[in-house]
Amino acid sequence: MTATQPRGLRRRAALLAAAVELLTEGGFAAVTHRAVAQRAELPLAATTYYFTSRDHLLAEAFAQLVDSELAATRGWVAAHGLEHILDEVAGADRMRQLALWELYVHAGRDPALQQIARRWTDGCVAIVADALGRPADDPAVRLVYTAVSALWLEHVVEQRPAADARALLTLALRGATPSP
């Protein structure tokens, strides 16, 4: 069901916020109807009223996480520049990033999450394209996006030094930007 009344909108938002928190803290496995209801301090029946299944709840939480991360990343790049994006990654909430990447990879097995994962990718490509002043279908944009994603994932999962990643990103950006 979708919420249309103010109370229903608040309850649904509280459930989604709880699901995102649980994803952040414990990953995919931590999100159950019971855990979400408990975290939101709502009856268990509320989760099944607003979300037909756990998959539906996860998809909505993933979409919310993607939207908030894209907005934050776009704002950060606009303020600081793409060349410093890995500084933002290094300083961001690692557990939240792990949740995002975990769901992104899980989307490969779950068709319901694939469109949300694509929205994440397309949004990141658009941010890179804007930062480089190039169209999103430019191969250089895709190359830089791929470098940023791989370096981001390495940092989040393996906790590699940010300085090494910065050096590689600088090299990728140098190759993607035309010489004067």
Residue, then its C-alpha position, 0 to 999 in steps of 0.5 A: m500500500t502507499a501512504t496518502q494521509p500524513r500519519g501514513l506518510r510519517r509511518r512509511a518514512a519511519l520504516l524506510a529510515a529504519a531499514v536504511e539504518l539497519l542496512t548501514e549497521g548490519g547489511f542486507a541480512a539485518v533487514t527483516h520486517r521485525a527488525v525494521a518495525q522494532r527500530a521504527e517503534l511501530p507494530l510489526a503489521a505496519t511493515t507488511y501494510y506498507f511493504t508487500s514483502r521484504d524484497h519490496l522493503l529492501a528495494e525502497a530502502f535501496a532507492q532511498l539510499v541511492d537518492s540520498e547518496l547521489a544528492a550528497t555526492r553531486g553537492w560534494v563534487a560541485a563544491h570541491g571538484l571531482e579530483h577530490i572525490l576520494d577525499e569525500v569517500a575516505g571521510a564518509d560513513r564507511m558502513r553506509q557505503l558498504a550497505l550501498w555497495e552490498l545492495y548494488v552487487h546483490a542487484g545482479r541477482d535480484p531483478a527488482l534491484q537492477q533498475i535502482a542499481r542502474r539509477w545509481t550508475d547513471g547518476c554517478v556517470a552524470i556527476v562525472a560528465d558534469a564535472l568534466g564538462r562532457p556528455a555522459d556518453d563520452p567514453a572518457v566520462r565512462l572511463v573516469y566513472t569506472a576508475v572512481s567506482a573501482l577506487w571507491l570500492e577498494h577503499v570501502v572494502e579493502q580500506r586501501p590508502a586514500a593517497d594511492a587512490r588519489a594518485l590513480l584518479t589524477l592519472a585517470l583525470r589527466g587522460a580524460t581531459p584534453s591538453p590545452 
